[in-house]
Amino acid sequence: MDYVSALVPPVVMAVFFIGVIRVIVKTQGGANKAKEDAAVDAVLARVEGAQQASAKGDG
């Protein structure tokens, strides 16, 4: 049973480390996704604003 008590701490630390890495990767992806979505929304708003302005000028 000594080998079990010797292996438990490294296994627990490995599982914890993997969990931390997964959380970091997910939160980084989420932050980048939000920034990309904000940039796309800003570009679309500009395009729509330009289209509306040109439509008002044509009428």
SETIKOL-488402 format. One record per residue: residue in three letters; x, y, z of N, C-alpha, C in turn; residue number from 0. Coordinates in Angstrom, 2 decimals. Layout:
BEGIN
site code ALA | n_px X | n_py Y | n_pz Z | ca_px X | ca_py Y | ca_pz Z | c_px X | c_py Y | c_pz Z | pos NUM
...
This chain:
BEGIN
site code MET | n_px 0.81 | n_py -1.20 | n_pz 0.00 | ca_px 0.00 | ca_py 0.00 | ca_pz 0.00 | c_px 0.86 | c_py 1.26 | c_pz 0.00 | pos 0
site code ASP | n_px 2.14 | n_py 1.13 | n_pz 0.23 | ca_px 3.00 | ca_py 2.30 | ca_pz 0.21 | c_px 3.06 | c_py 2.93 | c_pz -1.18 | pos 1
site code TYR | n_px 3.00 | n_py 2.09 | n_pz -2.21 | ca_px 3.06 | ca_py 2.62 | ca_pz -3.56 | c_px 1.82 | c_py 3.45 | c_pz -3.89 | pos 2
site code VAL | n_px 0.68 | n_py 3.07 | n_pz -3.32 | ca_px -0.54 | ca_py 3.86 | ca_pz -3.55 | c_px -0.41 | c_py 5.23 | c_pz -2.91 | pos 3
site code SER | n_px 0.04 | n_py 5.28 | n_pz -1.69 | ca_px 0.20 | ca_py 6.57 | ca_pz -1.02 | c_px 1.30 | c_py 7.41 | c_pz -1.68 | pos 4
site code ALA | n_px 2.23 | n_py 6.76 | n_pz -2.33 | ca_px 3.29 | ca_py 7.50 | ca_pz -3.03 | c_px 2.79 | c_py 8.05 | c_pz -4.36 | pos 5
site code LEU | n_px 1.83 | n_py 7.38 | n_pz -5.00 | ca_px 1.34 | ca_py 7.81 | ca_pz -6.31 | c_px 0.17 | c_py 8.79 | c_pz -6.24 | pos 6
site code VAL | n_px -0.56 | n_py 8.81 | n_pz -5.15 | ca_px -1.75 | ca_py 9.66 | ca_pz -5.07 | c_px -1.43 | c_py 11.15 | c_pz -5.22 | pos 7
site code PRO | n_px -0.47 | n_py 11.72 | n_pz -4.50 | ca_px -0.22 | ca_py 13.16 | ca_pz -4.65 | c_px 0.15 | c_py 13.59 | c_pz -6.08 | pos 8
site code PRO | n_px 1.04 | n_py 12.87 | n_pz -6.78 | ca_px 1.33 | ca_py 13.29 | ca_pz -8.16 | c_px 0.11 | c_py 13.19 | c_pz -9.08 | pos 9
site code VAL | n_px -0.71 | n_py 12.18 | n_pz -8.89 | ca_px -1.89 | ca_py 12.02 | ca_pz -9.73 | c_px -2.87 | c_py 13.16 | c_pz -9.46 | pos 10
site code VAL | n_px -3.07 | n_py 13.48 | n_pz -8.19 | ca_px -3.97 | ca_py 14.57 | ca_pz -7.83 | c_px -3.46 | c_py 15.89 | c_pz -8.41 | pos 11
site code MET | n_px -2.18 | n_py 16.13 | n_pz -8.31 | ca_px -1.61 | ca_py 17.36 | ca_pz -8.85 | c_px -1.72 | c_py 17.41 | c_pz -10.38 | pos 12
site code ALA | n_px -1.54 | n_py 16.28 | n_pz -11.03 | ca_px -1.68 | ca_py 16.24 | ca_pz -12.48 | c_px -3.11 | c_py 16.56 | c_pz -12.91 | pos 13
site code VAL | n_px -4.07 | n_py 15.99 | n_pz -12.22 | ca_px -5.48 | ca_py 16.25 | ca_pz -12.54 | c_px -5.79 | c_py 17.73 | c_pz -12.31 | pos 14
site code PHE | n_px -5.31 | n_py 18.28 | n_pz -11.20 | ca_px -5.53 | ca_py 19.69 | ca_pz -10.91 | c_px -4.89 | c_py 20.58 | c_pz -11.97 | pos 15
site code PHE | n_px -3.67 | n_py 20.25 | n_pz -12.37 | ca_px -2.95 | ca_py 21.02 | ca_pz -13.38 | c_px -3.69 | c_py 21.01 | c_pz -14.71 | pos 16
site code ILE | n_px -4.16 | n_py 19.84 | n_pz -15.11 | ca_px -4.92 | ca_py 19.74 | ca_pz -16.37 | c_px -6.19 | c_py 20.59 | c_pz -16.28 | pos 17
site code GLY | n_px -6.86 | n_py 20.56 | n_pz -15.15 | ca_px -8.06 | ca_py 21.38 | ca_pz -14.97 | c_px -7.76 | c_py 22.87 | c_pz -15.08 | pos 18
site code VAL | n_px -6.66 | n_py 23.30 | n_pz -14.48 | ca_px -6.28 | ca_py 24.72 | ca_pz -14.55 | c_px -5.98 | c_py 25.12 | c_pz -15.99 | pos 19
site code ILE | n_px -5.25 | n_py 24.29 | n_pz -16.70 | ca_px -4.92 | ca_py 24.59 | ca_pz -18.09 | c_px -6.19 | c_py 24.68 | c_pz -18.94 | pos 20
site code ARG | n_px -7.13 | n_py 23.77 | n_pz -18.72 | ca_px -8.39 | ca_py 23.80 | ca_pz -19.49 | c_px -9.15 | c_py 25.09 | c_pz -19.22 | pos 21
site code VAL | n_px -9.19 | n_py 25.52 | n_pz -17.96 | ca_px -9.89 | ca_py 26.76 | ca_pz -17.62 | c_px -9.20 | c_py 27.96 | c_pz -18.28 | pos 22
site code ILE | n_px -7.89 | n_py 27.98 | n_pz -18.25 | ca_px -7.15 | ca_py 29.09 | ca_pz -18.86 | c_px -7.41 | c_py 29.13 | c_pz -20.37 | pos 23
site code VAL | n_px -7.38 | n_py 28.00 | n_pz -21.02 | ca_px -7.60 | ca_py 27.96 | ca_pz -22.47 | c_px -9.02 | c_py 28.41 | c_pz -22.79 | pos 24
site code LYS | n_px -10.00 | n_py 27.93 | n_pz -22.04 | ca_px -11.38 | ca_py 28.31 | ca_pz -22.31 | c_px -11.60 | c_py 29.80 | c_pz -22.10 | pos 25
site code THR | n_px -11.04 | n_py 30.37 | n_pz -21.05 | ca_px -11.26 | ca_py 31.79 | ca_pz -20.79 | c_px -10.51 | c_py 32.65 | c_pz -21.80 | pos 26
site code GLN | n_px -9.36 | n_py 32.22 | n_pz -22.26 | ca_px -8.65 | ca_py 32.99 | ca_pz -23.27 | c_px -9.43 | c_py 32.97 | c_pz -24.59 | pos 27
site code GLY | n_px -9.93 | n_py 31.81 | n_pz -24.95 | ca_px -10.73 | ca_py 31.72 | ca_pz -26.17 | c_px -11.98 | c_py 32.57 | c_pz -26.07 | pos 28
site code GLY | n_px -12.60 | n_py 32.59 | n_pz -24.92 | ca_px -13.80 | ca_py 33.39 | ca_pz -24.74 | c_px -13.51 | c_py 34.87 | c_pz -24.83 | pos 29
site code ALA | n_px -12.40 | n_py 35.31 | n_pz -24.28 | ca_px -12.05 | ca_py 36.73 | ca_pz -24.33 | c_px -11.76 | c_py 37.15 | c_pz -25.76 | pos 30
site code ASN | n_px -11.03 | n_py 36.32 | n_pz -26.49 | ca_px -10.74 | ca_py 36.65 | ca_pz -27.88 | c_px -12.00 | c_py 36.65 | c_pz -28.72 | pos 31
site code LYS | n_px -12.87 | n_py 35.71 | n_pz -28.44 | ca_px -14.13 | ca_py 35.63 | ca_pz -29.19 | c_px -14.95 | c_py 36.89 | c_pz -28.97 | pos 32
site code ALA | n_px -15.01 | n_py 37.37 | n_pz -27.74 | ca_px -15.78 | ca_py 38.58 | ca_pz -27.44 | c_px -15.17 | c_py 39.79 | c_pz -28.15 | pos 33
site code LYS | n_px -13.85 | n_py 39.87 | n_pz -28.18 | ca_px -13.19 | ca_py 40.98 | ca_pz -28.87 | c_px -13.46 | c_py 40.93 | c_pz -30.36 | pos 34
site code GLU | n_px -13.40 | n_py 39.73 | n_pz -30.94 | ca_px -13.67 | ca_py 39.59 | ca_pz -32.36 | c_px -15.11 | c_py 39.94 | c_pz -32.68 | pos 35
site code ASP | n_px -16.03 | n_py 39.51 | n_pz -31.84 | ca_px -17.44 | ca_py 39.84 | ca_pz -32.05 | c_px -17.67 | c_py 41.34 | c_pz -31.97 | pos 36
site code ALA | n_px -17.02 | n_py 42.01 | n_pz -31.04 | ca_px -17.16 | ca_py 43.46 | ca_pz -30.91 | c_px -16.62 | c_py 44.16 | c_pz -32.15 | pos 37
site code ALA | n_px -15.49 | n_py 43.69 | n_pz -32.67 | ca_px -14.91 | ca_py 44.30 | ca_pz -33.86 | c_px -15.82 | c_py 44.12 | c_pz -35.07 | pos 38
site code VAL | n_px -16.39 | n_py 42.93 | n_pz -35.23 | ca_px -17.31 | ca_py 42.67 | ca_pz -36.34 | c_px -18.56 | c_py 43.53 | c_pz -36.21 | pos 39
site code ASP | n_px -19.09 | n_py 43.65 | n_pz -35.01 | ca_px -20.27 | ca_py 44.48 | ca_pz -34.79 | c_px -19.98 | c_py 45.94 | c_pz -35.14 | pos 40
site code ALA | n_px -18.80 | n_py 46.43 | n_pz -34.80 | ca_px -18.45 | ca_py 47.82 | ca_pz -35.11 | c_px -18.36 | c_py 48.02 | c_pz -36.62 | pos 41
site code VAL | n_px -17.78 | n_py 47.08 | n_pz -37.33 | ca_px -17.67 | ca_py 47.20 | ca_pz -38.78 | c_px -19.05 | c_py 47.15 | c_pz -39.42 | pos 42
site code LEU | n_px -19.89 | n_py 46.24 | n_pz -38.96 | ca_px -21.24 | ca_py 46.15 | ca_pz -39.52 | c_px -22.04 | c_py 47.43 | c_pz -39.25 | pos 43
site code ALA | n_px -21.87 | n_py 48.01 | n_pz -38.08 | ca_px -22.56 | ca_py 49.26 | ca_pz -37.77 | c_px -22.11 | c_py 50.37 | c_pz -38.70 | pos 44
site code ARG | n_px -20.82 | n_py 50.43 | n_pz -39.00 | ca_px -20.32 | ca_py 51.45 | ca_pz -39.93 | c_px -20.89 | c_py 51.25 | c_pz -41.32 | pos 45
site code VAL | n_px -20.91 | n_py 50.00 | n_pz -41.77 | ca_px -21.42 | ca_py 49.71 | ca_pz -43.12 | c_px -22.89 | c_py 50.07 | c_pz -43.20 | pos 46
site code GLU | n_px -23.66 | n_py 49.68 | n_pz -42.20 | ca_px -25.09 | ca_py 50.00 | ca_pz -42.21 | c_px -25.32 | c_py 51.50 | c_pz -42.15 | pos 47
site code GLY | n_px -24.52 | n_py 52.20 | n_pz -41.35 | ca_px -24.63 | ca_py 53.65 | ca_pz -41.28 | c_px -24.31 | c_py 54.30 | c_pz -42.61 | pos 48
site code ALA | n_px -23.30 | n_py 53.80 | n_pz -43.29 | ca_px -22.93 | ca_py 54.36 | ca_pz -44.60 | c_px -24.02 | c_py 54.08 | c_pz -45.64 | pos 49
site code GLN | n_px -24.61 | n_py 52.89 | n_pz -45.57 | ca_px -25.68 | ca_py 52.56 | ca_pz -46.51 | c_px -26.91 | c_py 53.43 | c_pz -46.27 | pos 50
site code GLN | n_px -27.24 | n_py 53.67 | n_pz -45.03 | ca_px -28.40 | ca_py 54.51 | ca_pz -44.71 | c_px -28.14 | c_py 55.95 | c_pz -45.13 | pos 51
site code ALA | n_px -26.93 | n_py 56.43 | n_pz -44.94 | ca_px -26.60 | ca_py 57.80 | ca_pz -45.32 | c_px -26.67 | c_py 57.96 | c_pz -46.84 | pos 52
site code SER | n_px -26.18 | n_py 56.98 | n_pz -47.58 | ca_px -26.23 | ca_py 57.07 | ca_pz -49.03 | c_px -27.66 | c_py 56.92 | c_pz -49.53 | pos 53
site code ALA | n_px -28.48 | n_py 56.14 | n_pz -48.85 | ca_px -29.88 | ca_py 55.98 | ca_pz -49.24 | c_px -30.65 | c_py 57.28 | c_pz -49.00 | pos 54
site code LYS | n_px -30.33 | n_py 57.98 | n_pz -47.94 | ca_px -30.99 | ca_py 59.26 | ca_pz -47.66 | c_px -30.56 | c_py 60.31 | c_pz -48.67 | pos 55
site code GLY | n_px -29.32 | n_py 60.26 | n_pz -49.11 | ca_px -28.80 | ca_py 61.21 | ca_pz -50.07 | c_px -29.38 | c_py 60.99 | c_pz -51.46 | pos 56
site code ASP | n_px -29.73 | n_py 59.75 | n_pz -51.79 | ca_px -30.28 | ca_py 59.43 | ca_pz -53.10 | c_px -31.73 | c_py 59.87 | c_pz -53.22 | pos 57
site code GLY | n_px -32.48 | n_py 59.94 | n_pz -52.12 | ca_px -33.90 | ca_py 60.21 | ca_pz -52.15 | c_px -34.19 | c_py 61.62 | c_pz -52.30 | pos 58
